[in-house]
């Protein structure tokens, strides 16, 4: 099932109709693979008065619907809601650079094994997890060390 078909199924189960705006938003979100917040998405959409314009409240409401439909994951970073693809996308974790705000995805069987071991110890059925390591990426670390050397001169 495509994301659009999955979303249409979700809307039908809720007694909602699939509007042109919802179709346009699902196309915009799933035609690229990147983490984004609502403001970043809004910047990429047509302006008021242009064809396919979508209002800010409609964007926020539709993003919530995408999450509820299982199409997107939402998580908090630095006080903002960040979205990523969930539907048909494998379990993964993130490295988050606190300087440049870059998110790096990675998968680790070791982390999954730890999750399963801890769940088994506590007689718990784990479905998934969210693991975000905060730190500084290599590029920002290099910039910082170069700046420090200049300060010493």
PEJOCOR-V834829 format. One record per residue. N is the residue number from 1. RES is the residue in one letter. D_FIRST is the distance of its C-alpha to the first C-alpha in Angstrom with 2 decimals. Layout:
n=N res=RES d_first=D_FIRST
n=N res=RES d_first=D_FIRST
This chain:
n=1 res=X d_first=0.00
n=2 res=X d_first=3.79
n=3 res=X d_first=6.58
n=4 res=X d_first=7.98
n=5 res=X d_first=5.81
n=6 res=X d_first=6.11
n=7 res=X d_first=9.61
n=8 res=X d_first=10.42
n=9 res=X d_first=9.90
n=10 res=X d_first=12.13
n=11 res=X d_first=14.58
n=12 res=X d_first=14.95
n=13 res=X d_first=15.81
n=14 res=X d_first=18.39
n=15 res=X d_first=19.77
n=16 res=X d_first=19.11
n=17 res=X d_first=18.35
n=18 res=X d_first=16.23
n=19 res=X d_first=19.11
n=20 res=X d_first=19.53
n=21 res=X d_first=20.41
n=22 res=X d_first=17.22
n=23 res=X d_first=15.21
n=24 res=X d_first=17.76
n=25 res=X d_first=17.57
n=26 res=X d_first=13.86
n=27 res=X d_first=14.53
n=28 res=X d_first=17.64
n=29 res=X d_first=16.33
n=30 res=X d_first=13.41
n=31 res=X d_first=15.55
n=32 res=X d_first=17.84
n=33 res=X d_first=17.95
n=34 res=X d_first=20.91
n=35 res=X d_first=22.14
n=36 res=X d_first=23.44
n=37 res=X d_first=25.22
n=38 res=X d_first=25.28
n=39 res=X d_first=28.41
n=40 res=X d_first=27.03
n=41 res=X d_first=24.06
n=42 res=X d_first=26.64
n=43 res=X d_first=28.76
n=44 res=X d_first=26.07
n=45 res=X d_first=25.49
n=46 res=X d_first=27.84
n=47 res=X d_first=31.13
n=48 res=X d_first=32.36
n=49 res=X d_first=33.38
n=50 res=X d_first=30.96
n=51 res=X d_first=28.04
n=52 res=X d_first=24.79
n=53 res=X d_first=26.95
n=54 res=X d_first=25.40
n=55 res=X d_first=27.94
n=56 res=X d_first=28.17
n=57 res=X d_first=27.72
n=58 res=X d_first=24.49
n=59 res=X d_first=23.16
n=60 res=X d_first=24.21
n=61 res=X d_first=22.87
n=62 res=X d_first=19.41
n=63 res=X d_first=19.30
n=64 res=X d_first=20.21
n=65 res=X d_first=17.39
n=66 res=X d_first=14.86
n=67 res=X d_first=16.63
n=68 res=X d_first=16.71
n=69 res=X d_first=12.96
n=70 res=X d_first=12.61
n=71 res=X d_first=11.49
n=72 res=X d_first=15.06
n=73 res=X d_first=18.08
n=74 res=X d_first=21.47
n=75 res=X d_first=24.78
n=76 res=X d_first=28.37
n=77 res=X d_first=30.36
n=78 res=X d_first=33.85
n=79 res=X d_first=33.37
n=80 res=X d_first=30.28
n=81 res=X d_first=26.67
n=82 res=X d_first=24.51
n=83 res=X d_first=20.72
n=84 res=X d_first=18.37
n=85 res=X d_first=14.68
n=86 res=X d_first=13.54
n=87 res=X d_first=9.78
n=88 res=X d_first=9.33
n=89 res=X d_first=13.01
n=90 res=X d_first=15.84
n=91 res=X d_first=18.72
n=92 res=X d_first=21.46
n=93 res=X d_first=24.66
n=94 res=X d_first=26.69
n=95 res=X d_first=30.14
n=96 res=X d_first=31.29
n=97 res=X d_first=34.30
n=98 res=X d_first=36.41
n=99 res=X d_first=38.27
n=100 res=X d_first=35.74
n=101 res=X d_first=32.73
n=102 res=X d_first=30.63
n=103 res=X d_first=27.78
n=104 res=X d_first=27.36
n=105 res=X d_first=24.48
n=106 res=X d_first=25.38
n=107 res=X d_first=24.42
n=108 res=X d_first=27.19
n=109 res=X d_first=27.35
n=110 res=X d_first=30.73
n=111 res=X d_first=29.37
n=112 res=X d_first=26.82
n=113 res=X d_first=29.80
n=114 res=X d_first=31.95
n=115 res=X d_first=29.37
n=116 res=X d_first=29.17
n=117 res=X d_first=32.96
n=118 res=X d_first=33.68
n=119 res=X d_first=31.29
n=120 res=X d_first=33.00
n=121 res=X d_first=36.41
n=122 res=X d_first=35.65
n=123 res=X d_first=33.92
n=124 res=X d_first=30.72
n=125 res=X d_first=27.07
n=126 res=X d_first=25.41
n=127 res=X d_first=21.66
n=128 res=X d_first=21.68
n=129 res=X d_first=24.19
n=130 res=X d_first=25.03
n=131 res=X d_first=27.79
n=132 res=X d_first=29.27
n=133 res=X d_first=32.48
n=134 res=X d_first=34.63
n=135 res=X d_first=37.13
n=136 res=X d_first=38.13
n=137 res=X d_first=36.47
n=138 res=X d_first=38.69
n=139 res=X d_first=39.06
n=140 res=X d_first=40.27
n=141 res=X d_first=42.49
n=142 res=X d_first=44.12
n=143 res=X d_first=44.77
n=144 res=X d_first=46.29
n=145 res=X d_first=48.57
n=146 res=X d_first=49.69
n=147 res=X d_first=50.54
n=148 res=X d_first=52.48
n=149 res=X d_first=54.51
n=150 res=X d_first=55.44
n=151 res=X d_first=56.58
n=152 res=X d_first=58.99
n=153 res=X d_first=60.73
